[in-house]
Amino acid sequence: MNGKSTNPKSKTCKSCAFRAQIYRKYGYYISPFKRYFCTETDKYTELTDTCDRWQKKSNADPDLSPERLDKAEEDMKAIIDILKT
C-alpha cells in the first residue's frame, strides 16, 4: 500500500476486491478486527490506503438455475442419508 488517500472518491482499500476482513477469536466470541488484509500484496492495510493493484469488486449473480437447485437438493438428501447411518 502506497499511502493515505486524500480524495474520498479515489480507489481505496475500502472498495477493492482484494480486501479481506480479519476476525479475532476471544474464547467462543469472534469479532472483526479493525485492520484488513490485502490478498494481492499479502500485507495488512487500512481502509484509506491506496495502491496501483486496486480492482473493482464484482457483483456476480449467483447461479439459481433449476438444475443447480435440483443438484443441491440431491446432495442434501445424500448428506442426510449418510448422517442417519
C-alpha distances in whole Angstrom, upper triangle without the diagonal:
4,6,9,11,14,16,16,17,14,12,10,9,12,14,12,14,12,12,14,16,17,21,23,26,29,32,33,30,27,25,21,18,17,13,12,11,9,12,10,8,10,8,9,7,9,11,10,6,6,5,8,9,10,14,16,18,21,24,26,30,31,34,37,40,43,43,40,41,45,43,41,44,46,43,43,47,47,44,47,50,48,48,51,52
4,7,9,12,14,16,17,13,12,10,11,14,16,14,17,15,15,18,20,20,24,26,30,32,35,36,34,30,28,24,21,19,16,15,14,13,15,14,11,14,12,12,10,11,12,11,7,6,5,8,10,11,15,18,20,23,26,29,32,34,37,40,43,46,46,43,44,48,46,44,47,49,46,47,51,50,48,51,53,52,51,55,56
4,7,9,12,14,15,12,12,10,11,13,15,15,18,16,15,18,19,20,24,25,29,31,35,36,33,29,27,23,20,17,15,15,15,14,17,16,14,16,13,12,10,10,11,8,5,6,8,11,13,13,17,19,21,24,27,30,33,35,38,41,44,47,47,44,45,49,47,45,48,50,47,48,51,51,49,51,54,53,52,56,57
4,7,9,10,13,10,11,9,10,12,14,15,18,17,16,18,19,20,23,25,29,31,34,35,32,29,25,22,19,16,14,14,16,15,19,18,16,18,15,14,10,9,9,6,5,6,9,13,15,14,17,19,20,24,26,29,32,34,38,40,43,47,47,44,45,48,47,45,48,50,48,48,51,51,49,51,54,53,52,56,57
4,6,7,9,7,8,7,10,11,13,13,17,17,16,19,20,21,25,27,30,32,36,36,33,30,27,23,21,18,16,16,17,16,20,19,18,20,17,16,12,10,9,6,6,6,10,12,15,13,16,17,19,22,24,28,31,33,36,39,42,45,46,43,44,47,46,44,47,50,47,47,51,51,49,51,54,53,52,56,58
4,6,9,8,11,10,13,14,15,17,20,21,19,22,23,25,28,30,33,35,39,39,36,33,29,26,24,20,19,19,21,20,23,22,22,24,21,20,16,14,12,9,10,10,13,15,18,16,19,19,21,25,27,30,33,35,39,41,44,48,48,45,46,50,49,47,50,52,50,50,54,54,52,54,57,56,56,59,61
4,5,5,9,9,13,13,13,15,19,20,19,22,23,25,28,31,34,36,40,40,36,33,30,26,25,21,20,20,22,20,23,23,22,25,22,21,17,15,13,10,11,11,13,15,17,15,17,17,19,23,24,28,31,33,37,39,42,45,46,43,44,48,47,45,48,51,49,49,52,53,51,53,56,55,55,58,60
4,6,8,9,12,11,11,14,18,19,17,20,21,23,26,28,32,34,37,37,33,30,27,23,23,19,19,18,20,20,23,22,22,24,22,20,17,14,11,9,11,11,14,16,18,15,17,16,17,21,22,25,28,31,34,36,39,43,44,41,42,45,45,43,45,48,46,46,50,50,48,50,54,53,52,55,57
4,7,8,12,11,10,13,16,18,17,20,21,24,27,30,33,35,39,38,35,32,28,25,24,21,20,19,21,20,22,22,22,24,23,22,18,16,13,11,12,11,14,15,16,13,14,13,15,18,19,23,26,28,32,34,37,40,41,39,40,43,43,41,44,46,45,45,48,49,47,49,53,52,51,55,57
4,6,10,10,9,11,14,16,15,19,20,23,26,29,33,35,38,38,35,31,28,25,24,21,19,18,19,17,20,19,19,21,20,19,16,14,12,9,10,8,10,11,13,10,12,12,14,18,19,23,26,29,32,34,37,41,41,39,40,43,43,41,44,46,44,45,48,49,47,49,52,51,51,54,56
4,7,8,7,7,11,12,12,16,18,20,24,27,30,33,36,36,33,29,26,23,22,19,18,16,16,14,16,15,16,18,17,17,14,13,10,9,9,6,8,9,10,7,8,9,11,15,17,20,23,26,29,32,34,38,39,36,37,41,40,38,41,43,41,42,45,46,44,46,49,48,48,51,53
4,5,6,6,10,11,10,13,15,17,21,23,27,30,33,33,30,26,23,19,18,16,14,12,13,11,14,14,14,16,15,14,10,9,7,6,6,5,7,10,10,7,10,10,12,15,18,21,24,26,30,32,35,38,39,36,37,40,39,37,41,43,40,41,44,45,43,45,48,47,46,50,52
4,5,5,8,8,6,9,11,14,17,20,24,26,30,29,26,23,20,16,15,13,11,9,9,8,11,11,12,13,12,11,7,7,5,6,6,6,8,11,10,7,9,10,11,14,17,20,23,24,28,30,33,37,37,34,35,38,37,35,38,40,38,38,42,42,40,42,45,44,43,46,48
4,6,9,10,7,10,10,13,16,19,23,25,29,28,25,21,18,15,14,12,11,9,11,11,13,14,15,16,15,13,10,8,5,7,8,9,12,14,13,10,11,10,10,14,15,19,21,23,27,29,32,35,36,33,33,37,36,34,37,39,37,36,40,41,39,41,44,43,42,45,47
4,7,9,8,11,12,16,19,22,25,28,31,30,27,24,21,17,17,16,14,12,13,12,14,14,16,17,16,15,12,12,8,10,11,10,12,13,12,8,8,7,7,11,12,15,18,20,24,26,29,33,33,30,31,35,34,32,35,37,35,35,39,40,38,40,43,42,42,45,47
4,5,6,9,12,15,18,22,25,28,31,30,27,24,21,18,18,16,14,11,11,9,10,10,12,14,14,14,11,12,9,11,10,9,10,11,9,6,5,6,6,10,12,15,18,20,23,26,29,32,33,30,31,34,33,31,34,36,34,35,38,39,37,39,42,41,41,44,46
4,6,8,11,15,18,21,24,28,30,29,27,23,21,18,18,18,16,12,11,9,9,9,12,14,14,15,13,14,12,14,14,13,12,13,10,7,5,6,4,7,10,12,16,17,20,23,26,29,29,26,28,31,30,28,31,33,31,31,35,35,33,36,39,38,38,41,43
4,6,10,13,16,19,23,26,29,28,26,22,20,17,17,16,14,10,8,5,5,6,9,10,11,11,11,13,12,14,12,12,11,12,9,8,7,9,8,11,14,15,19,20,23,25,28,31,31,28,29,33,31,29,32,34,31,32,36,35,34,36,39,38,37,41,42
4,7,10,13,16,20,23,26,25,23,19,17,13,13,13,10,7,6,5,6,8,10,10,10,9,8,10,9,12,11,11,12,14,11,9,10,10,9,12,15,17,20,21,24,26,30,33,33,29,30,34,32,30,33,35,32,32,36,36,34,36,39,38,37,41,42
4,6,10,13,16,20,22,22,19,16,14,11,11,11,9,6,5,6,7,10,12,10,11,9,9,11,11,14,13,15,15,17,15,13,13,14,12,14,16,17,20,20,23,26,29,32,32,28,29,32,30,28,31,33,30,30,34,33,31,33,36,35,34,38,39
4,7,10,13,16,19,19,16,12,10,7,7,9,8,5,7,9,10,14,15,13,12,10,10,11,10,14,15,16,18,20,18,16,16,16,14,17,18,19,22,21,25,27,30,33,33,29,29,33,31,28,31,33,30,30,34,34,31,33,36,35,33,37,39
4,7,10,13,16,16,14,10,9,6,5,8,7,6,7,10,11,15,15,13,12,9,11,12,12,16,16,18,19,22,20,19,19,20,18,20,21,23,25,24,27,29,33,35,35,31,32,35,33,30,33,34,31,31,34,34,31,33,36,34,33,37,38
4,7,10,13,12,10,6,5,4,5,9,9,9,11,14,15,18,19,16,15,13,14,15,15,19,19,22,23,26,24,22,23,23,20,23,23,25,26,25,28,30,33,35,35,32,31,34,33,29,32,34,31,29,33,33,30,31,35,33,31,34,36
4,7,10,10,8,6,5,6,6,10,11,12,13,17,18,21,21,18,17,14,16,16,18,21,22,24,26,29,27,26,26,26,24,26,27,28,30,29,32,33,36,38,38,35,34,37,35,32,34,36,33,31,35,34,31,33,36,34,32,35,37
4,6,7,6,4,7,9,10,13,15,15,16,20,21,24,24,21,20,18,20,20,21,25,25,28,29,32,30,29,29,29,27,29,29,30,31,30,33,34,37,39,39,35,34,37,35,32,33,35,32,30,33,33,30,31,34,32,29,33,34
4,6,5,6,8,11,12,15,17,18,20,23,24,28,27,24,23,20,22,22,24,27,28,31,32,35,33,32,33,33,30,32,32,33,35,33,36,37,40,41,42,38,37,39,38,34,36,38,34,33,36,35,32,33,36,34,31,34,36
4,6,8,11,14,15,19,20,21,23,26,26,30,30,27,26,24,25,26,27,30,31,34,35,38,36,35,35,35,33,34,34,35,36,34,36,37,40,41,41,38,37,39,37,34,35,37,33,31,34,34,30,31,34,32,29,32,33
4,7,10,14,15,19,21,22,23,26,26,30,31,27,27,25,26,26,27,31,32,34,36,38,36,35,34,34,31,32,32,33,33,31,34,34,37,38,38,35,34,36,34,31,32,33,30,28,31,31,27,28,31,29,26,29,31
4,7,10,12,16,18,19,21,24,25,28,29,26,25,22,24,23,24,27,29,31,33,36,34,32,32,32,29,30,30,31,32,30,33,33,36,38,38,35,33,36,35,31,32,34,31,29,32,32,29,29,33,31,28,31,33
4,7,9,13,15,15,17,20,21,25,25,22,22,19,20,20,21,24,25,28,29,32,30,28,28,28,25,27,27,28,29,27,30,31,34,36,36,32,31,34,33,29,31,33,30,28,31,32,28,29,32,31,28,31,33
4,6,10,12,13,15,19,20,23,24,21,20,17,18,17,17,21,22,25,27,30,28,26,26,26,23,25,25,27,28,27,30,31,35,36,37,33,33,35,34,31,33,35,32,30,34,34,31,32,35,34,31,35,37
4,7,9,9,12,15,17,20,21,18,17,14,14,13,14,17,19,21,23,26,24,22,23,22,20,22,23,25,26,26,29,30,34,36,36,33,32,35,34,31,33,35,32,31,35,35,32,33,36,35,33,36,38
4,6,7,10,14,16,19,19,16,14,11,11,11,12,15,16,19,21,24,23,22,22,23,21,24,24,26,28,28,31,33,36,39,39,35,35,38,37,34,36,38,35,34,38,38,35,36,39,38,36,39,41
4,7,10,14,16,19,18,17,14,11,10,8,9,12,14,17,19,23,22,20,21,22,20,23,24,27,29,29,33,34,38,40,41,37,37,40,39,36,39,41,38,37,41,41,38,39,43,41,39,43,45
4,7,10,13,16,15,13,10,7,6,6,8,11,11,14,16,20,19,17,19,20,19,22,24,26,28,29,32,34,37,40,40,37,37,40,39,36,39,41,38,37,41,41,38,40,43,41,40,43,45
4,7,10,12,12,10,9,6,5,6,7,11,10,13,14,17,16,14,16,17,16,19,21,23,25,26,29,31,34,37,37,34,34,37,36,33,36,38,35,35,38,38,36,38,41,39,38,42,43
4,6,9,9,7,6,4,6,8,10,13,11,13,13,16,14,13,15,16,15,18,20,22,25,25,28,31,34,37,36,33,34,37,35,32,35,37,34,34,38,37,35,37,40,38,37,41,42
4,5,6,5,5,6,7,10,10,13,10,11,10,12,10,10,11,14,13,16,19,20,24,24,27,30,33,36,36,32,33,37,34,32,36,37,34,35,38,38,36,38,41,39,39,42,44
4,6,5,7,9,10,13,14,16,14,14,13,14,11,11,12,14,13,15,18,19,22,23,25,28,31,34,33,30,31,34,32,30,33,35,32,32,36,35,33,36,38,37,36,40,41
4,6,8,11,11,14,15,16,14,13,11,11,8,9,10,13,13,16,19,20,23,24,26,30,32,35,34,31,33,36,34,32,36,37,34,35,39,38,36,39,41,39,39,43,44
4,5,9,10,13,15,16,13,12,10,11,9,11,13,16,16,19,22,23,27,28,30,33,36,39,38,35,37,39,37,35,39,40,37,38,42,41,39,42,44,42,42,46,46
4,7,9,13,15,17,14,14,13,14,12,14,15,18,18,20,23,24,28,28,30,33,36,39,38,34,36,39,36,34,38,39,36,36,40,39,37,39,42,40,39,43,44
4,6,10,13,14,11,12,12,14,13,14,16,19,19,22,24,26,29,30,32,35,38,41,40,37,38,41,39,37,40,41,38,38,42,41,39,42,44,42,41,45,46
4,7,10,12,10,12,13,16,15,15,17,19,19,22,24,26,29,29,32,35,38,41,41,37,38,41,39,37,40,41,38,38,42,41,39,41,44,42,41,45,46
4,7,8,6,9,10,14,13,13,15,17,17,20,23,25,28,29,32,35,38,41,41,37,38,41,40,37,40,42,39,39,43,43,40,42,45,44,43,46,48
4,5,5,9,12,15,15,14,16,17,17,21,23,25,28,29,33,35,38,41,42,38,39,42,41,38,41,43,41,40,44,44,41,44,47,45,44,47,49
4,6,8,12,15,15,12,14,14,14,18,20,23,26,27,31,33,36,39,40,36,37,40,39,37,40,42,39,39,43,43,41,43,46,45,44,47,49
4,7,10,14,14,12,15,15,16,20,22,25,28,30,33,35,39,42,42,39,40,43,42,40,43,45,43,43,46,47,44,46,50,48,47,51,53
4,7,11,12,10,13,15,16,20,22,25,28,30,33,36,39,42,43,39,40,44,42,40,43,45,43,43,47,47,44,47,50,48,47,51,53
4,7,9,8,11,13,15,19,21,24,27,29,33,35,38,42,42,39,40,43,42,40,43,45,43,43,47,47,45,47,50,49,48,52,54
4,6,6,10,13,15,18,22,24,27,29,32,35,38,41,41,38,40,43,42,40,43,45,42,43,47,47,45,47,50,49,48,52,53
4,6,9,12,15,18,21,23,27,29,32,35,37,41,41,38,40,43,41,40,43,45,43,43,47,47,45,48,51,49,49,53,54
4,6,10,13,15,19,20,24,26,28,32,34,38,37,34,36,39,38,36,40,41,39,40,44,43,41,44,47,45,46,49,50
4,7,9,12,16,18,22,24,26,30,32,36,36,33,34,38,36,35,38,40,38,38,42,42,40,43,46,45,45,48,50
4,6,9,12,14,18,20,23,26,28,32,32,29,31,34,33,32,35,37,35,36,39,39,38,41,43,42,42,46,47
4,6,9,12,15,18,21,24,26,30,30,27,29,32,31,30,33,35,34,34,38,38,37,39,42,42,42,45,47
4,7,9,13,15,18,21,23,27,27,24,26,29,28,27,30,32,30,31,34,35,33,36,39,38,38,41,43
4,6,9,12,15,17,20,24,24,21,23,26,25,24,27,29,28,29,32,33,32,34,37,36,37,40,42
4,6,9,13,15,18,21,22,19,21,24,24,22,25,28,27,27,31,31,30,33,35,35,35,38,41
4,6,9,12,14,18,19,16,18,21,21,19,23,25,24,24,28,29,28,30,33,33,33,36,38
4,7,9,11,15,16,14,15,18,18,17,20,22,22,22,26,27,26,28,31,31,32,34,37
4,6,9,12,13,10,11,15,15,14,16,19,18,19,22,23,23,25,27,28,28,31,33
4,6,9,10,7,9,12,12,11,14,16,16,17,20,21,21,23,26,26,27,30,32
4,7,8,6,6,10,11,10,12,15,15,16,19,20,21,22,24,26,26,28,31
4,5,5,6,9,10,11,12,14,16,17,19,20,21,23,25,26,27,29,31
4,5,5,6,9,10,10,12,14,15,16,18,20,21,23,24,26,27,29
4,6,5,6,9,10,11,12,14,15,17,19,20,21,23,25,26,28
4,5,5,6,9,10,11,12,14,15,17,19,20,21,23,25,26
4,5,5,6,9,10,10,12,14,15,17,18,20,21,23,25
4,5,5,6,9,10,11,12,14,15,17,19,20,21,23
4,5,5,6,9,10,11,12,14,15,17,19,20,22
4,5,5,6,9,10,11,12,14,15,17,18,20
4,5,5,6,9,10,11,12,14,15,17,19
4,5,5,6,9,10,11,12,14,15,17
4,5,5,6,9,10,11,12,14,16
4,5,5,6,9,10,11,12,15
4,5,5,6,9,10,11,13
4,5,5,6,9,10,11
4,5,5,6,9,10
4,5,5,6,9
4,5,5,7
4,6,6
4,6
4
